[in-house]
């Protein structure tokens, strides 16, 4: 139990240390971070959309092949 409490305390302490430099940074860097976050979100959205479209294309392709096979047979 003592070890767990110590770990939690150290974690909170680390979190506070990480927050302090963020608070010190000027608003310009905050804007840059925001832009970066938006770009990351857009990139992930585009990747997921392209992945889904690829999967749907693959499914339709396999379905068409199955239909052709059925027609040929």
C-alpha positions in Angstrom: 0.0 0.0 0.0 2.8 2.4 0.9 4.5 1.8 -2.5 1.3 2.5 -4.4 0.7 5.8 -2.5 4.3 6.9 -3.2 3.8 6.1 -6.9 0.6 8.1 -7.0 2.3 11.1 -5.3 5.3 11.0 -7.7 2.8 10.8 -10.6 1.0 13.9 -9.4 4.3 15.7 -8.8 5.4 14.9 -12.4 2.1 16.1 -13.7 2.6 19.4 -11.9 6.1 19.7 -13.2 4.8 19.2 -16.8 2.1 21.7 -16.4 4.3 24.5 -15.1 6.3 25.0 -18.4 3.0 24.9 -20.4 1.7 27.8 -18.3 4.9 29.7 -18.8 4.8 29.4 -22.6 3.6 32.5 -24.6 0.2 32.3 -26.4 2.0 32.2 -29.8 3.3 28.7 -29.0 -0.2 27.7 -27.8 -1.6 28.7 -31.2 1.1 26.7 -33.0 0.3 23.7 -30.8 -3.4 24.1 -31.6 -2.7 24.2 -35.3 -0.5 21.1 -35.0 -3.3 19.3 -33.1 -5.9 20.3 -35.8 -3.5 19.1 -38.5 -3.0 15.8 -36.7 -6.8 15.3 -36.4 -7.3 16.1 -40.1 -4.6 13.6 -41.0 -6.0 10.9 -38.9 -9.5 11.6 -40.3 -8.2 11.4 -43.8 -6.3 8.2 -43.1 -9.4 6.5 -41.5 -11.6 7.7 -44.4 -9.2 6.3 -47.0 -8.8 3.1 -45.1 -12.6 2.7 -44.9 -12.9 3.4 -48.7 -10.2 0.9 -49.4 -11.9 -1.7 -47.4 -15.3 -1.0 -49.0 -13.6 -1.1 -52.4 -12.1 -4.5 -51.6 -15.4 -5.8 -50.4 -17.3 -4.7 -53.5 -14.5 -6.1 -55.7 -14.7 -9.5 -54.0 -18.5 -9.4 -54.2 -18.3 -8.6 -58.0 -15.9 -11.5 -58.4 -18.3 -13.8 -56.6 -21.2 -12.6 -58.8 -19.2 -13.2 -61.9 -18.3 -16.7 -60.8 -22.0 -17.5 -60.0 -23.0 -16.1 -63.5 -20.2 -18.1 -65.2 -21.1 -21.3 -63.5 
